[in-house]
Amino acid sequence: MRTPRKPSTKRKPAPRRPAAHVDPTRLAVAAVERIKTVLTRTGKLASLGAPATMRDLAARASYLGVALPSSYSAALRIGGALGGPERFLTSDEMKAAFNDEIGVRMSRPDTERYAPFCKLGDRRYVCFDRQATTSDGELPVIEWSAGITKARAQNFAEWLDELADAREDAVAEAADLPRSLRTLLLGLGFTFEDPIVGRLETGDTEAIEDLLGRERTREVRGNVERLFDSSGKASLTLNVDEFSLAVSLRTGIFLFEAGDVFRWLRVFVDENFYGESQKTPSHPDRTRDLRRAPREAPLILRGMLELTPLPAKRYVFRAAGGRSAEDFYLLGRTASTSDRSPSLLLHVVAGKVAGAHSLDEPLLDLYVTPDGTVWALSHAGTAIRFVGNSARAFPLQRATRGRPWWYGIGGSGSRVLVWGAGALLALDDDRFVPFAPSAGLEDHESVVALSASGSKVAMLVCGDHVGAVARFDGKKWLPIDEDKVIEGDLCDLDVWRGVAIVLARTGEVWRVEEEGPPRPVLWDTEHQAFVAEGGSPRPTHAVRGIDGGALVATDGGVVSVGAGDPVFHAATGCQEPARLSRVGELPTAGTRSKDDADGARSGIIAMCGPNAWIWRKDAFYVIDLREW
């Protein structure tokens, strides 16, 4: 249900007309980017659709009977949909729309003249006029509605530019809320970093139950009598454009339409926010700051907290990379045990999947630069750079003797590094070369893990059951004294606030600072969180530092160690080894800014088989991956 808005009294500007000399292709690409920005602001980026493939475009050209307008092709190579009531047609849908609706209502000589490419509604289409080609290969655009045609634009680019204008105008108008409504939303604790998207986290069970209703509350609580996931709070995202509300709860994300949202808001203030006349309220003002409610206590049994299962159906997840915990990519592979299984890249924005790309290349690891360029390490021993819809492979070559084996890709800022057996490589213009100055790796040594921040690099170098943290201070590699060598089967390294943390497969952990020898970290490893069901210690695979403790990946989940008792966060029904990836830029040593605390700069993504979680504010937030 869409609640009607009071007509705006503001004078609308005249539609902007593109200058005659603007290249249609450039205009179309700019219009798609504007639409993409609107969809991102309203949390609907996924509705832009996957880019059209060359096969898709060839099929459309075959139906059209002439070369596709370049502006049309360029737009579809960015996104195959428009994320709104207007919907691009596939080649089969173009044929069906013409045969079933347009062709049967047209008379000669115009029977074959109009080719539909976008559906507006019931018996309403936007069409190319095939009989009016221009010197630049563009086609005029007309609107067909139940047999009546009218000219819409000189070409596809102009039509798309006008559509982008309309989308931006609608968003601007939606942000103009009545004062009483905005006052209520702010009073409830909603924050508006963007004028059309409000966000709120709350543990107020009474307010959430009012929103859900009695039946749905019972379904969500289930046998465990819990509304929220391990975070103990609900995450609410209000889209002012259509006044829909997305709420993240224990069993998934629930979407409420405008009618339900306004019904809920009237629980606090009984007012007709868009009405001309005001009725007498049925109850006093009940507005309260929902952020102040305490968290719902998590259900921890024998040191274990079961996370809400929202797993993917066809993919398991191997790595993550991104600019922050609010904007990152998940790397998935099909559940096949083959090393050649295809890959999936999911773009996660604000905790929800906003886009997806399937790739035939089996990928192992990810790194995303601050400008959004995605780098991946392939199973074939190449680094692949993704920019827009293009990909380029960079061969990797080991400088020392021995079999090439690559463990990871990462870096800091625009600097990209790849490491593995006997090798540390850095991107130099258009190729990967040995890192300079040389780290002096021996043939039998491997770089198992690496962490970079600014110009500094720390990496875990392992040999025959020994290892050490090698540090580059921005100018030279620091010497490694004998007392800094660690004995054991070491498997991972992380650097948090300037302190290196080293993990062994047997569970031992060391703190390694620039000065002095490694110091063992003493945890209560006999606590139930560290013990598997059979009574044996849980195996350990990866470590990431957090304020006051660390996260340790094990089989079937992640152990969090902090100020209180350790907790094993379990992936229900999954016993695969968990993986941990840090996303975003690392904070500098000794700093504790608000951005660091909120995960705006750096965050941790945990993956366990088909599950993925975001560590934020001392709790895991589950990503809903059931569509994949």
C-alpha positions, -999 to +999 in steps of 0.1 A: +000+000+000+014+034-010+003+063+012-005+093-010+015+124-004+003+159-001+010+176-035+041+198-033+035+235-036+071+240-048+075+250-084+092+222-104+120+232-127+115+227-164+128+193-177+165+195-185+173+190-221+207+177-231+228+199-254+226+189-290+263+182-293+264+157-264+274+122-276+244+099-270+266+071-257+282+093-231+248+108-222+233+073-217+262+061-195+259+092-174+221+086-170+226+050-159+251+062-133+226+087-120+199+060-118+225+038-101+232+065-075+195+069-067+191+031-063+222+030-040+207+058-019+174+040-016+190+006-009+178-010-042+211-013-061+205-050-067+174-041-088+197-025-114+203-060-126+233-078-140+250-063-171+237-077-204+261-102-221+273-099-257+250-129-264+220-109-249+228-079-271+233-100-302+198-115-297+183-081-293+200-069-325+188-099-344+152-091-334+156-054-342+169-061-377+194-032-375+225-025-354+216-016-318+219+021-310+253+025-293+237+044-264+214+015-257+242-011-258+264+010-235+236+014-210+228-023-209+264-032-204+262-014-171+229-028-159+203-050-175+173-035-156+162-001-143+151-009-108+117+007-111+083+003-129+102+007-162+116-027-172+140-035-201+127-064-222+148-094-233+149-104-269+122-130-263+100-105-244+105-080-272+092-105-298+063-115-275+052-079-268+052-071-305+035-103-316+008-103-289+001-066-284+017-041-307+017-059-341-019-069-340-030-033-334-010-017-361-020-013-397+001-010-428+026+006-436+034+008-398+030-029-390+067-036-385+078-001-376+079-001-338+102-024-318+095-025-280+125-024-257+110-014-223+077-021-206+060+007-186+028-010-175-002-029-188-002-025-227+023+004-224+057+001-240+086+023-250+097+015-286+124+022-312+111+037-345+129+014-370+120+035-400+137+067-388+174+060-385+199+088-381+235+093-393+249+083-359+230+050-358+205+061-331+168+055-333+139+078-323+120+067-292+082+066-290+057+055-264+030+029-274-001+027-253-030+005-263-024+013-300-018+050-296+017+063-302+035+096-292+070+108-297+091+106-265+127+114-274+151+119-303+171+088-292+175+063-264+200+084-245+177+114-243+148+092-231+171+076-204+183+110-193+147+122-188+140+090-168+170+098-146+157+133-141+123+119-130+140+095-106+161+122-090+130+145-087+110+117-070+137+111-044+141+149-037+103+152-032+102+121-010+128+136+013+105+166+020+086+151+049+060+168+070+075+184+101+055+163+125+065+131+108+102+140+107+101+150+144+086+116+153+112+097+134+141+116+150+125+112+184+124+074+179+161+075+172+163+072+134+193+088+119+194+102+083+229+104+068+210+104+035+178+124+036+158+095+021+172+066+042+167+064+080+186+038+101+180+026+136+193-002+158+172-011+189+167-038+215+132-025+223+112-057+221+079-040+228+083-017+198+093-045+175+064-067+187+040-038+179+055-037+144+054-075+139+020-082+154+011-112+176+013-140+150+046-130+134+061-124+168+054-160+178+069-173+145+101-153+150+106-162+187+101-199+180+113-224+206+143-202+216+121-173+227+144-147+210+135-119+186+170-108+177+202-124+165+234-126+185+237-088+184+207-085+207+192-058+185+171-053+154+184-032+125+158-010+109+162+007+075+134+031+065+132+040+028+114+074+027+110+071-011+082+046-008+080+045+030+090+008+033+108-005+064+133-034+063+139-050+097+166-075+104+156-101+131+167-135+143+150-154+114+158-130+086+150-096+071+113-086+071+100-059+047+070-038+057+051-016+033+038+019+039+005+009+054+021-012+081+048+014+087+023+042+093+001+018+115+032+012+136+041+049+138+006+057+151+013+035+181+036+063+192+018+094+179-018+090+167-018+115+138-027+116+101+007+129+090-003+138+054-039+147+060-053+183+057-074+180+089-062+166+122-084+142+143-084+140+181-056+116+192-068+083+207-039+081+231-012+104+245+022+108+228+043+077+234+074+087+216+106+074+231+142+069+219+143+033+209+181+033+209+182+034+247+166+000+252+190-026+265+201-055+242+182-087+243+204-112+262+219-138+239+212-175+245+246-190+254+246-226+264+278-244+274+299-216+259+281-218+225+259-193+208+241-206+178+238-179+150+207-175+129+210-198+099+205-178+067+229-199+045+233-199+007+219-229-011+245-233-039+277-216-027+302-216+000+323-185+008+361-183+009+371-147+012+360-111+015+375-077+006+362-042+006+364-006+018+346-011+051+322-034+069+294-014+052+307-019+017+325-051+007+326-081-016+321-118-007+338-144-028+318-176-031+325-209-049+300-236-058+299-263-032+318-287-055+350-301-041+367-294-075+395-268-076+380-257-109+345-248-095+332-214-108+331-183-085+305-158-074+311-122-063+285-107-040+285-069-033+273-064+002+262-029+012+249-020+046+246-057+055+225-067+024+235-082-009+233-053-035+247-070-065+261-103-079+284-114-106+291-150-117+326-159-129+339-190-146+373-185-132+380-203-098+392-175-074+410-179-041+412-145-025+401-108-028+414-073-023+395-041-030+413-007-033+399+025-018+386+035-053+366+003-055+388-016-079+385-054-072+415-076-074+413-114-072+438-142-069+430-171-093+436-208-089+456-207-122+482-185-106+472-151-119+460-119-104+428-106-120+418-069-120+381-061-124+371-026-136+335-021-146+326-050-169+361-057-180+387-081-164+425-084-170+448-111-159+483-105-146+507-135-146+525-142-114+561-156-113+581-169-084+616-154-083+631-182-061+635-218-071+606-242-064+569-248-072+548-216-074+521-216-048+501-184-040+484-179-006+468-144-008+464-110-024+461-077-004+478-044+001+472-009+014+456+019-006+463+015-043+494-007-036+486-044-044+507-073-031+506-110-037+524-136-015+531-173-014+558-199-014+592-182-016+577-150-030+564-115-023+553-096-054+541-060-058+522-044-087+545-021-108+524-003-135+511-032-156+530-062-141+538-079-108+575-078-098+595-090-067+589-066-038+617-040-035+638-040-014+640-078-014+629-095+018+656-121+013+633-151+013+649-186+012+637-212-013+621-233+015+603-203+031+567-192+025+549-160+032+518-175+049+500-143+058+505-105+053+491-073+067+498-039+052+490-004+065+503+027+048+538+021+037+544-006+063+542-043+058+542-072+084+542-108+071+544-142+086+573-161+071+574-199+079+600-226+072+604-261+088+581-259+118+594-224+127+583-189+117+588-152+124+571-119+117+591-099+091+585-061+092+590-035+065+591+000+080+585+018+047+622+020+038+639-012+048+632-047+062+640-049+100+664-076+111+649-107+127+668-117+158+669-153+170+647-146+200+619-134+176+616-169+160+586-189+170+586-227+170+554-244+158+531-250+129+521-213+124+490-206+102+480-169+104+489-134+112+469-102+119+480-067+130+456-047+151+465-013+164+502-018+156+505-052+174+510-084+154+491-115+165+503-149+154+483-181+155+494-218+154+473-246+142+474-261+176+457-230+191+487-212+206+487-174+202+515-149+205+517-111+206+546-098+186+556-062+190+585-044+172+606-045+203+612-076+223+605-113+218+570-128+211+548-132+242+524-160+245+487-150+250+472-169+279+436-179+273+415-204+292+416-230+265+398-255+287+367-233+286+338-250+268+340-225+240+374-240+230+363-276+234+345-296+207+317-320+214+340-350+217+361-332+243+390-325+221+404-289+215+389-271+186+413-268+156+422-232+148+426-217+113+427-179+114+429-150+139+418-114+138+424-089+165+397-069+181+397-043+210+404-063+241+407-097+225+405-116+192+383-137+169+396-172+162+382-193+133+377-230+139+356-258+125+319-248+124+322-213+137+343-186+154+354-182+190+354-146+203+377-138+232+373-106+251+367-091+285+341-117+295+340-154+290+349-167+255+320-176+233+318-201+204+296-186+177+283-217+159+271-220+123+241-242+127+244-275+109+279-267+095+313-281+104+334-266+077+365-246+087+356-210+092+375-181+075+382-145+086+388-115+064+396-080+075+381-053+052+389-016+050+420+003+061+436-005+094+436+021+121+470+035+131+487+023+162+474+037+194+443+054+180+407+047+190+385+070+169+347+067+167+350+055+131+372+027+143+348+016+170+318+017+146+337-003+119+335+025+094+372+021+085+379-015+093+357-045+099+359-083+101+339-107+079+335-143+090+326-171+066+317-207+074+306-228+045+274-212+031+272-187+060+287-152+063+286-128+092+298-092+100+315-085+133+303-052+145+300-037+180+310-070+198+285-092+180+280-110+147+254-097+123+241-124+099+240-118+062+209-132+045+223-154+016+194-177+011+189-165-025+223-179-035 
